[in-house]
Structure formats: structure tokens, C-alpha cells
């Protein structure tokens, strides 16, 4: 039996075949990106390229869907690709173990994506990726901060300008810096509710945002659903 049979019942077989043949690039497969990947793979997408340079850490276990104790220390791209293939052995998933930045953005263009999901944390890399996609007319959606969030009811997808006043430091910086680059109306996922806490001390002594299992996974699935709706 086709594992996508019930998905086809929701949208119809022809639209399903059309949309799942599209090419998706996901940049960052941690909390949000990993959940977005999960949603797209289970939906039935056949062609996905993932970019990440990180390894699975034990602190990822509380929220990142690709993370289990038996893969701690392994490359996230490998773990994510293996998980995708365990769901759909026929998927064409390409894992690129690299930190996407200005000098290698051409790798995104080479994939000829129909949609890019930006789920990276680095402000500079995020800005460069968004600017590149806008310049190359590649549809892109970005996830803003999901840290320090317990309540998920405030998540929305809208223009980045609408993030004003939501208490998300990443949203504020992105909003300001994109405006400087002449980019307006960028599609973003963000939370309209204020953060529940400020920060916790990480093991290495640096401040790290608090996190839980709910927010990044809800955000990632919302991003995946939005991409599907746009491609349909």
C-alpha cells in the first residue's frame, strides 16, 4: 500500500503528484528545520536537499525530532537523511554537511529549488541567504526565534515587518537589517506572544535561550504546511 494514500485523499492525486515532485532546500535541520523536514517527508515530497554543519548534541534531545540518544555525536545531515529514508526509502534526499554562508550560496542555486526553508540561527548567514534568494527570485520562508517559548498559540506566518514588539531579539535584528538591504515583505514565521523567560546558562558558560519540545516542532510543521500551500 502507498504510504501517501491518506495524504492523497486530502488534496487529490493529481495535485499530490504535482506538488511532491517539487524540489525543496532546507537550510538547518535542528529544531525547526528538522520538524519541517519531517512534515515534508511524511507528506510525500520526493526531492529534498538539506544543509547543516552541526552534530547532534545531548542537549538537542529535549526538542529536535531527529535527535535520539543513539545518534548523539553524529552529523545532523546524516541523521536527518537516514531518518527520511526510514520513512520513505524512495526519497531523493541530498545531505550537504556545510555551513551555508555568503561564499557558498551558489550551492543553493545549483539545486534549482522551488522553495527554500531558512531555519538557521546565525544572523549574518540568515541575512545573506534571504538576500540571495530574493535576488535570484527563489521563494523562501524564514523561521525567527522559537527559544524561550512554551505557549505555541502565538505562532503566525506573515511579513517580517509584523514582528515589531514581539520580544524576539532575532526578529528585531532581522527586521532592521533586511530594511537596510532594501528587502521588505519577507515571509517569516514568528511568535506574536512575548518570550516566557530570558536565558539559561549553557554547559560551556555561554548564555543560551531556553527551549522545550513544543515550540520548534510546531513552528517547523507550520513552515512545512505553508510551503505545501504555496506550491499547491
N, C-alpha and C positions, 0 to 999 in steps of 0.2 A: 504493500500500500504506500502511496505517495505521502511523505510526512507533511507536505504542504496542503493536503486535501482540504482541511478546515479553513485555512487561510484563503484558499480559492473560493470557498463558499461565502466569504465576507465580501470580496471585491470582484469576483468573476474571474474565469480562467484566462481570458484574453488580456485584461488589464494586469493580472498577475504575471503572465509571461512577459509582458512589455516592461513592467517596472523592475522585475527581479533580474533582468538582463543588463540593467544599468550598472555602471562602474562607480564604486564608492571608495573614497580615500578617507581613512580615519587617522588623524594625527594625535597620538597619545591614546594608549589603551589601558589607562589606570581606572579610576573610579567611574567617571562619566563616559570616557571613551570605551571602556570595557563593556559597560552596560549597553551602550549604543550598538556596539558590535554584536552583542548577544541578541539584541532585538532584531537586527537586520539579518543575522544568520538564521534565526528561528523563523523569521518571516519568509525566507527563501531566496535571499539575494545570492547570486552566483559568482559575482566578481568584486572582490574587496581587497584593497591594499592597506596595510596597517604600518604606521611608523611609530617607533618608540626606541629609546636607547637605554631604558632603565631595567633593573632586575626586580623580581618580586621580593618584598621585604616582609618580615613578620608583622610589621605594623599595618600592612595592607589588608590583613585578614578580616578586619572589622568592617570593611566596606567594598573592597574591589572584587567583583564577581569572578574574575579569572583566577583569584588567589586561593590556594589551599596549602596546607602545611607541607605536602609532598613536593611542591614546586618552589618553595622559598629558596632564593638564590639563583633561580633560572631567569633567563631573559624573558621579559614580558611579551615580546613579539612572538617568541616560540611557544610560550604557554598559551597565548591567545589563539594562535593559529591551530595548535593541537586541539584546543577546546572546540574551535569552529568545525574542524574536521570530524570530531567525535559526534557532532550534531548532524552534520551533512558531509559525508565522505566525498561527495562530488563537487564540493565548493572549490572555486579557484581563488584561493587566498594567498596573497603575497605578503611576506613579513620582511620589513626593512628595518634592521637594527641600526638606527641612526637618529641623531638629534637634528630635527629639521630647523634650519636657520637660513639666513639670507643667502649664503653662498651655495646652498644645495636645494633651493626651492625649485630649480629646474626639474628635480625628480618628481615633483607633484605634476607638473605639466606633461612629463613623459608618460605618465599613467593615463592621460586623457580622461580624467574623471568627469562624471556627470554631476557629482556633488562631493564637496569636501566637508568633513566634520572636524572642527578645531576643538580639541579637548586637551590643550596643553596649558601649562601653568606659567611658563616664562613669558613675561610681558613683552620683551623685545622680539622674541621668536613669534609670539602671537600676533603682534602688530605687523611684522614683516610678512607672515603668512596671509593675513587678511588683505593687506595692501596688494600682495602678489595676485591673489585670487580675484580681487576687484579689477585689477589692471588687465588680467587675462580673461576676464568675463567667465570665470568659473564660479558657479553657485557655491556659497559657503555659509555655514552657520557656526557660531562660536558659543561655547559654554563659558559663562562667567563663574564667579566663585560659588562653590557649594559647601565650603567649610563653615563650621560653627552654626550649622543648621540642623534642627531636629524636626521642625514643622515644615512639611513639604507643600502645604496648600498654597503658598505664595508663588510657586514657580510659574513663570509665563514665558512665552516666546514673542518678542517684539523688537522694535528698533532699539539700538544701544542707547540712544538719547533718553529713552524712557527709564533708564536705570537710576537717574538722578534721585538722590535721597533714600536709596535702599540700604545704605550702610555697608555696601560691599566695596572694599578698597580696590579690588581688581576692576570692578565695573567703572569706578571713578577714573582710574588711570586710563583705562581703555577708551572711555568716552572722551576724555580730554585729548589724548594723543591721536586718536583717529580723526578728531576735528582738525588738529594741526596738519594732518596729512591730507585734508580735504575729503575725507571719507565720511559720508553721512548715511543714515538709514540702514546701518549694518545689522543684519538679523542675528539676534542673540537670545540665549536662554539665561534667565536670571531670576532671582527671588525678590519679590516686592516687599517681603517682610524683613525686619531688621534681624541681624545675627543674634543667636541666643547667648553667645559667650565671646570673649575676646581671643584668648590663645592659651595653649598649654605648653609646658616645657617638653621638648622632644629629648630623646636619649642623648643626642650629641650636644645638648645645651642650647640649641637654637630655638627660637620661638616658632612653633608650627600651629596651624589652625586646627581646632578640634574637628572631629568628624564622626559620623555614625553610618550605619548601614543604609539608612533610608534615602538621604538627600542625593548623593551622587547617582544612585541607581534609578531613582525616579527621574532625575534630570536626563540621564543617558537615554532612557526609554522614550522620554518626551522628544528628545532630539531625533531619535530614530523614526518616531511616528511622524514628525514634521517633515523629514526628508522624504518619506514614503508619500505623504500627502502632496508635496510639491511635485514629485516625479509623476504622480498619477494625473 
